[in-house]
Amino acid sequence: MRERAGWIAAGVYLATSAVGVVVTAVTGRLEALWVTVLWYPLDDDSSGGLAEAPEVATVGLLTILALKTWMLRQVFTLPPRAPRPADRRTVWLRRLLYLAVAHALIPPLPAVRLPGVVGEVLMPALWCPLQVLFALALRGRLRVVALVCAWPGSAGLAMIAMEEVPGVRAPRFLVLACLVMAAAWQVAVLFGQHNDGRWSRDTVTAGWRHVTVTLATFLAAMAVLWAFTSTTVPLTELLEEVDVFLAVWLARSARELTGPRGTPPERTPLRPSGPILLAAVLLPFLVLVGPEETARPAYDGSWYDAGPPEASRSGHGARADHESDVAEANARCRDPWPRLRARRQGTAAYFLFEGGGYGVYDPDDTTEEGEGAFDAAVDDGFVAAAGSSVAVVTYGENEPMCLTVKAFGSAPPLRLKGWNQVAEVGVVSRSGRLEVPSYADGGDEGAGARLPNLAVKGPGRYRLRAYARGAEGAEEHLIVVFPGRSAEKVVYR
């Protein structure tokens, strides 16, 4: 029964996903397939992305379905029961490895998401002792290397968790250096497993594939964020689900930890890349990641003078002219902070109306607290907040400007160089949404492409940092949003 458990788990998953396929075929909507394949519901942004690019999402979901089926068979195929190891260190390492497998398999459902600080603390609480114990379990010289790399890697996870605390911010270069050491820890562990004698070649290969796919999906995600002006197409979420090899490596490492202590098996060449597998995983995504009509960020410093595009002809011709003008305006804008990836982000032209200015607000908040935000912003000269609304004053009016929005799970580094004005305010989201109005919704102003919901952690209090530079005709703004309880306004420049 234990040896057939993997086939049973894979079969149940396939049967459940088949139900999602049938519901999707009947309704024409991909939500059911998304939930049955990925095990968590859609948010508003991903739902809009599915409607815009169903072919991309379908290919991605079916690729992940095949990978997760293989993963479940590998993880749940259990060997015959073995005596419990006498070494307490080994017992605790196996427990932590299986907890890490559970963490990799079970997604963080939004309905049961823990508060930000608690959720972030769980990661280092699991991985810090796991990294140290795994290094101590190895034999040979690489044990020392893995142990040396484990401590700064654990410190990096701890610093990321501490950034959830308001006012606490670790130097970015220090966090990156610690995360590099965490990657070096896994490389040392894989070489150590290869020389140890207890772990099989398949286990080590799964670990190398995890390393390779993690790097490849990160680069692919960067390409997606560059190619698309907004994140309404949920490619980045699908790419994050591709790496099924971590769970396999952890599960096999736990099962083989108490293997025989005999002579190490015959040496075989390490194969960290797995090029054929990697191509099979990523090619369906990368083939479909082509620059959209509005997605080439090539701002050339000149705007047309006609203001927001108006239809000059009726019928389909007028609509085509309108969409062409919006696409041209969007294509002139680019991300001013491309190297720092946010959980959600987007770049688009924002079409200003008479008087200029724009807002970031909770569209489902029916209270009247935010009504005075724009007047307060005008008095301030730049930005002001009231309740669930933030108003930002612009240099120009009746013309498009560039607007980039980025939402983070914790406070990003403060960047002042190159900006004329930078200020930070507090805002509350009661419904779990913070949005910039879209020009497609009607009216005389709004963003030329739908920008994402910036309330990444649902209802609660957030900090909004506004950046502005340029002059009329070449204006650029950056809006950064992250969780934070303070309502105090801070002017940096």
GISULGI-V882634 format. One line per field, one symbol per residue. ss: DSSP state (H for helix, E for strand, L for the rest). psi: psi as a letter, one per 20 degrees, with the letter a starting at -180 (. if undefined). burial: # if it has 9 or more other ideal C-beta (glycine too) atoms within 8 Angstrom, else .. A space follows every 10 residues. Layout:
ss = ???
psi = ???
burial = ???
This chain:
ss = LLLLHHHHHH HHHHHHHHHH HHHHHHHLLL HHHHHHHHLL LLLHHHHHHH HHLHHHHHHH HHHHHHHHHH HHHHHHLLLL LLLLLLLHHH HHHHHHHHHH HHHHHLLLLH HHLLLHHHHH HHHHHHHHHH HHHHHHHLLL LHHHHHHHHH HHHHHHHHHH HHLLLLLLLL LHHHHHHHHH HHHHHHHHHH HHHHHHLLLL HHHHHHHHHH HHHHHHHHHH HHHHHHHLLE LLLLHHHHHH LLLLHHHHHH HHHHHLLLLL LLLLLLLLLL LLLLHHHHHH HHHHHHHHLL LLLLLLLLLL LLLLLLLLLL LLLLHHHHHH HHHHHHHHHH HLLLLLLLLL LLLEEEEEEE ELLLLLLEEE ELLLLLLLHH HHHHHHHHHH LLEEEELLEE EELLLLLLLE EEEEEEEELL LLLLLLLLLL EEEEEEEEEL LLLLEELEHH HLLLLEELLL LLLLLLLLLE EEEEEEEEEL LLLLLEEEEE EEELLLLLLE ELL
psi = ghhihghggh gggggghhgh gggghghjqj gghgghgikq rqrhghghhh hhmhgghggg hhghggghgg ghhggjoprq pqqpqhohgg ghggghghhh gghhhoqnph hkprqggggh hhghhghghg gghgghiqqa higgghhhhh ghghhghhhg hhiippipoq phhgggghhh hhhhghghgg hghhigihqr hhghghghhg gghggghghh hhhghhhphr kholhhhhhh ihnihghggg ghhghjhkrq kbpqrppqpq niglhggghh ghghghhinq prhjjonmpj jpqqjibppq pirrbhgghg gghggggggh iiqroimhio prhqrqprqp oqaphaqrqp roijojrjhj hjggghhghh ifqqqodjqp ppqrhrrkrq rpppqppqir prqpohpiqh ppqprqqqoh ikporpqqhi irajrrqiqp qrpinhkbqa qrppppqqra apilqpqppp pqqphpjqpp oh.
burial = ..#.###### ..##.##.## #.##.....# ########.. .#..###### ..#..##### #.###.#### #######... ....#...## ####.##### #..#.....# ..#..##.## ####.##### ########.. .##.###.## ########## ####.....# ...##.###. ########## #########. ..######## ####.##..# ########## ######.### ########## ####.##... .........# .#.#...#.. ##.###.##. ...##.#... ..#....##. #......##. ##..###### #######... .#.####### ###..##### ##..#...## ..##.###.# .######### ####.##### ########## .#......#. ########## #.#######. ....###### ######...# ########## ...####### ####....#. ...
